[in-house]
Amino acid sequence: MRRLLVLCFLLASCYAPNDSREALQKSGYRNIQIDGWAPFNCGDNDTFSTGFTATNSNGERVSGTVCCGLIFKGCTVRF
């Protein structure tokens, strides 16, 4: 039971919804829906990977992943 709780905590902490939403808003996306952890979509230097669906500046719905590092890397948007 204890291992299950630790695993759940680790999986829940592998995405950064607030940082991802901020990065998407700065990039001009709106109607942002955070989809949760998106494993295997980011590079080795990324700590957090957050799936999303949003509306781009052309009015199209797009899906992708926001990849964030811990301190100095910041966040990047991937499709």
N, C-alpha and C positions, 0 to 999 in steps of 0.2 A: 504494500500500500504506500509506503514511504517513497519508494522508487517511482511509482506512478505520479505522485504529487510533484516530485522533483522534475520529472519529464514534462509534465504539464506546465510548470513554471518556466522551464527553459524554452519550450516551444512558444509560449505566450510572449516571451521577452525577445524574440527573434525578429520582431517587426516594430517599426516606429511610426505609428499613425499620425502623431502631431507633426513631426518633422517632415513626413511625406506630404501631408496636406499643405503645409507651408511651402514646400518646394514646388508643388504643383500649382498653387495659387500664384507664386512668383513667376512661373512660366506661362501664365495666362489661361490655365484650365479652370473650368467651373463645373458645378454640379458633380462634385467629387464624391465618389463612393469608395471607401477603403474596404478592400476585400480580405485583408488579413495577410498572414505570413505566406510568402511566395518562395519556397525553397528552390535552389538550383538555378535561379534566374540572374544572380549577381556574381561578381568576381570574387577572387580569394581575399582581396583587401577590404571587402565590404562586410560589415558586421550585421546590418539589418537589411531585410528585403521585404518590401510591403507591396502587395498587389493592389491595383486600383482600376476603376473605370471612371472616366470623366468626359466632359465635352470640351473639345479643342476650340481654337479661335475661329475655325471654319464652321462650327456648329455640328461637327461629327462626333459620335461617341467612339472613344478609343479605350483600349485596355493595355495595361503594361505593368511595370514594376518600378518602384523607386528604391534605389540602392543607396544606403547611407553607411558612412564610416563612423568611428567613435568620436574622435576629437577634431582632427585637422582636415579630414577628407571632404566632409560635407555630403551632399546628396546629389545623385544623378537620376534622370528619368530614362528608362529603357522600354522599348516596345518590342 
